[in-house]
């Protein structure tokens, strides 16, 4: 069976991203060298630079993959709810629990803002999280569960709150307690927006 160039490219990228994710999660971006990445993935240094322009590009791809997975998990976990504000509250808990996982913390909350830069990291975060927030808030307005407001502004405010809560949890000496406190606070903010 002949392997096509596309299949070879896909397999090479998958190996690099898998190895990159394992190493970045275990030791952090700074402690992992490009040489170690290519050796563990059993690819050439040229392959790393061809597909990702280096270690930084590979890290950005890993961050995006983790964000995509988290977005899919949030969508799956909140899909059964008919009340979009309750779905949003449940999603807060799912998000903060995921951000309590050491690999997610290390990749998304500790290294990503430092390595990618705050602006690029926020753009990636908004690409995935903001859409789900806007969708839930728009559905709540349609169902008259939320006063007609500027959904875009409210979604940005909630995204900022979620991001800060995740950062607090990631840096807390007691992440479990911090997560529960943040979850209660955010859910109460969401519920306070509900029309009576």
Secondary structure, DSSP 8 states (H G I E B T S, - for coil): ----HHHHHHHHHHHHHHHHHHHHHHH-GGG--HHHHHHHHT--HHHHHHHHSSHHHHHHHHHHHHHHHHHHHHHHHHTT-SSHHHHHHHHHHHHHHHTTSHHHIIIIIIIHHHHH-HHHHHHHHIIIIIHHHHHHHHHHHHTTSB-S--HHHHHHHHHHHHHHHHHHHHH-TTHHHHHHHHHHHHHHHHHHTB--
